[in-house]
């Protein structure tokens, strides 16, 4: 598993764009929308129907909601709120 650390306004904005591009490229490769080993390196596939307790869906299951494996660090909450909200 890989965890990305994004630091500061610029790092968080570039990181956000990275995740968008990574998913677009992956979507062109994986036409079946199946959560596989390659995708599990960067994302968790979670079931969001249970709001209080997200649990990861196993490799091989259909893609539900993907959560990037990233740590976002910034002293101002504005950029973080826009990325997470």
Secondary structure as the mmCIF struct_conf table of DSSP 4:
data_model
#
loop_
_struct_conf.conf_type_id
_struct_conf.id
_struct_conf.beg_label_comp_id
_struct_conf.beg_label_asym_id
_struct_conf.beg_label_seq_id
_struct_conf.end_label_comp_id
_struct_conf.end_label_asym_id
_struct_conf.end_label_seq_id
STRN STRN1 UNK A 4 UNK A 7
HELX_RH_AL_P HELX_RH_AL_P1 UNK A 8 UNK A 29
TURN_TY1_P TURN_TY1_P1 UNK A 31 UNK A 32
STRN STRN2 UNK A 34 UNK A 34
HELX_RH_AL_P HELX_RH_AL_P2 UNK A 37 UNK A 40
TURN_TY1_P TURN_TY1_P2 UNK A 41 UNK A 42
STRN STRN3 UNK A 43 UNK A 47
TURN_TY1_P TURN_TY1_P3 UNK A 48 UNK A 49
BEND BEND1 UNK A 50 UNK A 50
TURN_TY1_P TURN_TY1_P4 UNK A 51 UNK A 52
STRN STRN4 UNK A 55 UNK A 56
HELX_LH_PP_P HELX_LH_PP_P1 UNK A 57 UNK A 58
TURN_TY1_P TURN_TY1_P5 UNK A 59 UNK A 60
BEND BEND2 UNK A 61 UNK A 61
STRN STRN5 UNK A 62 UNK A 62
HELX_LH_PP_P HELX_LH_PP_P2 UNK A 63 UNK A 63
STRN STRN6 UNK A 65 UNK A 68
STRN STRN7 UNK A 70 UNK A 73
BEND BEND3 UNK A 75 UNK A 76
HELX_RH_AL_P HELX_RH_AL_P3 UNK A 77 UNK A 84
#
